[in-house]
Amino acid sequence: MSELISTIFIAAGILANFVSSLGVVRFPDVYNQLHSATKSLTIGICFMLVGVVIRYGFTGIGVKALLAIPLIFFTSSVATHALSKGMYKFGIMPGEKTVRDDYNEVCK
């Protein structure tokens, strides 16, 4: 039974990663692409790691996967914020269809 549940979690993670890759290809500017890559990939990787924990239990592999979940969850969002702020300061502006530009006041 645990093998079936872990397979479902891993498949859900693969599906989230696939949706993320579609967002990177389809979205118009680099900020939207970065948003898609970060949110969906973080959820997808966390789902896959939960599937690994369920499959292997609290062995060496399972504990490492369990420790990697909060590490990936918190560091990916911080890294994405730093990348987007750096791109804005470097001069890469959002696309024409962007509704709000919050960095305009912050990065002056």
N, C-alpha and C positions, 0 to 999 in steps of 0.2 A: 504493500500500500504506500509506503514512504517513497518507493521508487517512482510510482505513478505521480505522486504529488510533486516530487522534485523535477520530474520531466515536464510537468505543466508549468512550473515556475521558470525553468530554463527556456521553454518554448515561448512563454510570455516575454522573457527578456530578449530573445532573438527577434520577436515581433516588434518590440519597442525600438530596438536598434535598427531594424529595417525602416520603420517609420521615420526615425531620425535621419537616416541616410537619404530618404526621399525629400525631407525638408531641406537638407543641405543642397540638394540639386535643384529644388523647385523655388525656394524663396529668393526674392529679388536682390537684397543687398546683404552685405557681410554681417551686419548686426542681427538680422533675422536668421541667417544661417547659423550663426554662433549660438543663438538662443535655442534653435532646434537641436543642434548638436549636443548642447549641454544638458538640457532638461530630459530629453528622451533617452540619451545614452546613459545618464546617471541612473534613471529609473530602470533601464534595461540591464545594466551591469549589476545593480543591487538585486534585481529579481533573479538573475543567474547565480549570484553568490548565495542567495537564500536557498536556491535549489541545490547548490553544492553542500551547504550546511545540512539540509534535510537528508540528502543522499548519504553523506559520509559521517554524520553525527558529530560528536565532539572529539574527533581524532585530530591529528596534526593538521590535516587539510581543512577540516571543518572549522577549527579555531582560527586558522589564518584567514579563511574566507569571512568569518564573522567579524574579525578585527578590520578587515579591508572595507567593510560596508560603510561605517561612519567616516573612515578616512576619505574614501571616494566621494561620499555624499557632501562633505563639507569643503574639501579642497577644490572640487571641480567648479562649484559656484564662485568661489573666491578667485580662482584663476580666470574664469570667464569674465568676471567684472574687471579684473586688472587688464586683460587683453582688450576689452572693449573701450575702456578709458584710455589706454595707450594708443589705440587706433584713432580715437577721436582727437587726441592731442597731436598725433602725427599728421592729421589733416584728412583722414578718410571720413567723409561725411555720410550720413544716412541717405537712403534713396529719396526720390521725389514723392513717393506715396507715404512717407512717414508722417504720422499725425502729430506726435509729440517729440520734442527734443529736449530732454532734461539735462543733458550735458552742456547745453549752450550757456547756461548761467554758471555751472560749476567749474568748467574748464577754462574760463577766461583769465 
